[in-house]
Amino acid sequence: MALPGLEVFTDYAFMRTALFAGLLVAALCGVLGVFLVLRGQSMIGDGLSHVAFSGVALGLTLGVYPLGMALVFSALGALVIYFMQERGWARSDAAIGIIFTAGLAAGVVIVSLGGGFNVDVTNYLFGTILAVSTTDLYVVAGLVAVLSLLVALFYKEFFYVAFNEEAARVSGVPVRALNVLFTLLTACAIVVAVRVVGILLVSALLVVPASASLRLVRSFGQALLLSALLGALAVVVGLYASFVYDVATGGAIALTSLGLFALSVVLQAVLPVRRRAQ
């Protein structure tokens, strides 16, 4: 017997638009998340999402497309984190913490200058996937397509750098350029994820599915596929739960993602699954 409420995905156009946008973002974040976890950069999602908050706040204050401003701020924040780490100004976690603080503080100041928190700001904090328009869907789809193409083109190089950066450098791989490119890809992915789960819950799609998949699989390719699937499942279940139980969609997606991670821990304990890469 079908679950009650599943017709929402066929009867309501806005739910179909939200579903398509969520699945695209979940797949992209799931793939990039595996690389981030293996590189020890899991927290960069939270750091850059708060930098994106500054861009959103400025965009709303100036009447400019908020996600466009968020993309600019997030990309600049990603580059600052990378160069702080590369030049020895701060360790990776410290650099992320510094930029995290700067982005959040700047965002709060901009919001206060613009008249304080309002519904628009709150929507970006907690996600507005149900308000995604057809135009937004096209923008998200375009960004996801470009980012996915770049990941596919440099897949082997990203793989090599993720597992052994020094060996990649010795082998002549342009590690510095690849790190900058991957950092920018991550910044772009975070901005599109903000549209789905909000600034405060980006890790729900970027880190949690990847961490769960790495507990259960035997190869890197399997980890990428499973991470994308887990993220997509979290989006579907979260959207369904938000409709049936009238709860916040971003929070429902995040809690579903966490539930899937908890399930992966249980499965790893009871099944003969070999851990890889952790």
C-alpha positions in Angstrom: 0.0 0.0 0.0 1.4 3.4 -1.0 2.3 5.8 1.7 -0.1 8.7 2.3 1.0 11.9 0.8 3.3 10.6 -1.9 0.9 12.2 -4.5 2.4 15.5 -3.4 5.2 15.0 -5.8 2.8 14.5 -8.8 0.0 16.9 -7.8 2.0 20.0 -6.9 4.4 21.7 -9.4 6.3 23.5 -6.6 7.1 20.2 -4.9 8.4 18.7 -8.2 10.6 21.8 -8.7 11.9 21.5 -5.1 12.5 17.7 -5.6 14.4 18.2 -8.8 16.5 21.0 -7.3 17.2 19.0 -4.1 18.2 15.9 -6.0 20.7 17.8 -8.2 22.3 19.5 -5.2 22.4 16.3 -3.2 24.2 14.5 -5.9 26.8 17.2 -6.4 27.4 17.7 -2.7 27.5 14.0 -2.1 30.4 13.6 -4.6 32.4 16.7 -3.4 31.8 15.7 0.2 33.7 12.4 -0.2 36.7 14.4 -1.4 36.4 16.9 1.5 36.2 14.2 4.1 39.2 12.4 2.7 41.2 15.7 2.6 40.3 16.4 6.2 38.3 19.5 5.3 34.9 18.5 6.5 34.3 21.8 8.3 35.0 24.0 5.3 31.3 23.7 4.4 30.2 25.4 7.6 32.9 28.0 7.3 32.0 29.0 3.7 28.3 28.9 4.3 28.7 31.6 6.9 30.8 33.6 4.5 27.9 33.1 2.0 25.6 34.6 4.7 27.5 37.9 4.4 26.8 37.8 0.7 23.2 37.0 1.1 22.8 39.8 3.7 24.5 42.3 1.4 22.4 41.2 -1.6 19.2 41.6 0.3 20.3 45.0 1.6 21.3 46.3 -1.8 18.4 44.6 -3.7 20.9 42.4 -5.7 20.3 38.7 -6.4 21.3 37.2 -3.0 22.7 33.9 -4.2 24.9 35.8 -6.8 26.4 37.8 -4.0 26.7 34.7 -1.8 28.7 33.0 -4.6 31.1 35.9 -4.8 31.7 36.0 -1.1 31.9 32.2 -0.7 34.5 32.0 -3.5 36.6 34.8 -2.0 36.3 33.2 1.4 37.5 29.8 0.0 40.5 31.4 -1.6 41.4 33.2 1.6 41.2 30.0 3.6 43.4 28.2 1.1 46.1 30.9 1.0 46.1 31.3 4.8 46.8 27.6 5.1 49.3 27.4 2.2 51.4 30.4 3.5 51.4 29.1 7.0 49.4 32.0 8.5 47.1 29.5 10.2 46.4 25.7 10.2 43.5 24.5 8.1 41.0 24.2 11.0 42.1 27.6 12.4 41.8 29.3 9.0 38.3 27.9 8.6 37.4 29.1 12.1 38.7 32.6 11.4 36.8 33.0 8.1 33.7 31.4 9.8 33.8 34.1 12.4 34.5 36.9 9.9 31.7 35.8 7.6 29.1 35.5 10.4 30.1 38.8 12.1 30.0 40.7 8.8 26.6 39.2 8.0 25.1 40.2 11.3 26.4 43.7 11.0 25.1 44.1 7.4 21.7 42.7 8.5 21.6 45.2 11.4 22.4 48.1 9.1 19.7 46.9 6.8 17.0 47.0 9.4 17.4 43.7 11.3 16.5 40.1 10.6 13.4 39.5 8.4 11.7 36.7 6.7 14.1 36.7 3.7 17.2 36.4 5.9 15.6 33.6 8.0 14.7 31.7 4.8 18.3 31.7 3.7 19.4 30.6 7.2 17.2 27.6 7.3 16.6 26.9 3.6 13.9 27.8 1.1 13.7 24.7 -1.1 9.9 24.9 -1.3 10.2 28.4 -2.7 12.5 27.4 -5.5 11.1 28.8 -8.8 11.5 27.4 -12.2 14.2 30.1 -12.9 16.0 29.1 -9.7 15.9 25.5 -10.9 17.5 26.4 -14.2 20.2 28.3 -12.4 20.9 25.4 -10.0 20.8 22.9 -12.8 23.3 25.0 -14.8 25.7 25.4 -11.9 25.5 21.7 -11.0 26.1 20.7 -14.7 29.2 22.9 -14.9 30.6 21.8 -11.6 29.9 18.1 -12.3 31.7 18.5 -15.7 34.8 20.0 -14.0 34.8 17.2 -11.4 34.6 14.6 -14.2 37.4 16.2 -16.2 39.8 16.4 -13.2 38.5 13.3 -11.4 41.9 11.4 -11.5 43.8 14.4 -10.4 41.4 15.2 -7.5 41.6 11.5 -6.5 45.4 11.5 -6.4 45.6 14.7 -4.4 43.0 13.6 -2.0 44.9 10.4 -1.1 48.5 11.6 -1.3 49.2 15.2 -2.0 53.0 14.9 -1.7 53.2 12.0 -4.1 51.0 13.9 -6.6 53.2 16.9 -6.4 56.4 14.8 -7.0 54.7 13.2 -9.9 54.2 16.5 -11.6 50.5 17.0 -10.9 49.7 20.7 -10.6 48.6 20.4 -7.0 48.4 24.1 -6.3 46.1 24.8 -9.2 44.0 21.8 -8.5 43.6 22.8 -4.9 42.4 26.3 -5.9 40.0 24.8 -8.4 38.6 22.3 -6.0 38.2 25.0 -3.3 36.2 27.2 -5.8 34.1 24.2 -6.7 33.3 23.6 -3.1 32.3 27.2 -2.6 29.9 27.1 -5.6 28.4 23.8 -4.3 27.8 25.4 -0.9 25.9 28.3 -2.4 23.5 26.0 -4.3 23.2 23.8 -1.1 22.2 27.0 0.8 19.0 27.2 -1.4 18.0 23.7 -0.3 18.9 23.3 3.4 20.0 26.8 4.4 23.2 28.3 5.7 23.1 26.6 9.0 22.6 23.1 7.7 24.9 22.8 4.7 26.8 19.9 6.3 23.7 17.8 6.1 24.3 17.3 2.3 28.0 18.0 2.1 29.6 16.0 4.9 27.1 13.6 6.5 26.2 11.5 3.5 29.9 11.2 2.6 30.8 10.2 6.1 28.1 7.5 6.0 29.1 6.1 2.7 32.8 5.8 3.6 31.8 3.5 6.4 30.1 1.0 4.2 31.9 0.7 0.8 35.0 -1.1 -0.5 36.0 1.4 -3.3 36.3 5.1 -3.9 33.8 4.9 -6.8 31.3 3.1 -4.6 31.7 5.8 -2.0 30.9 8.6 -4.5 27.8 6.8 -5.7 26.5 5.9 -2.3 27.1 9.3 -0.9 25.1 10.9 -3.8 22.3 8.4 -3.3 22.2 8.9 0.5 21.9 12.7 0.0 19.2 12.2 -2.6 17.3 9.9 -0.2 17.6 12.5 2.6 16.0 15.1 0.2 13.1 12.9 -0.8 12.3 11.8 2.8 12.8 15.3 4.1 10.4 16.8 1.6 7.9 14.1 2.2 8.1 14.6 6.0 7.8 18.3 5.7 4.6 18.0 3.7 3.0 15.2 5.8 4.0 16.5 9.3 4.2 20.2 8.5 7.8 20.7 9.7 10.7 22.8 8.4 12.0 21.2 5.2 15.7 22.0 5.7 15.6 20.6 9.2 13.7 17.5 8.0 16.4 16.9 5.3 19.2 17.4 7.9 17.6 15.0 10.4 17.1 12.4 7.8 20.7 12.7 6.7 21.8 12.2 10.3 19.5 9.2 10.6 21.1 7.6 7.6 24.5 8.2 9.2 23.4 6.5 12.4 22.1 3.6 10.3 25.5 3.3 8.6 27.1 3.0 12.0 24.7 0.2 13.0 25.3 -1.6 9.6 29.0 -1.4 10.0 28.8 -3.0 13.4 26.5 -5.9 12.4 27.7 -6.5 8.8 31.1 -7.6 7.5 31.7 -4.3 5.9 35.3 -3.1 5.6 36.0 0.6 6.3 38.0 2.5 3.7 39.7 5.9 3.7 38.8 6.9 7.3 
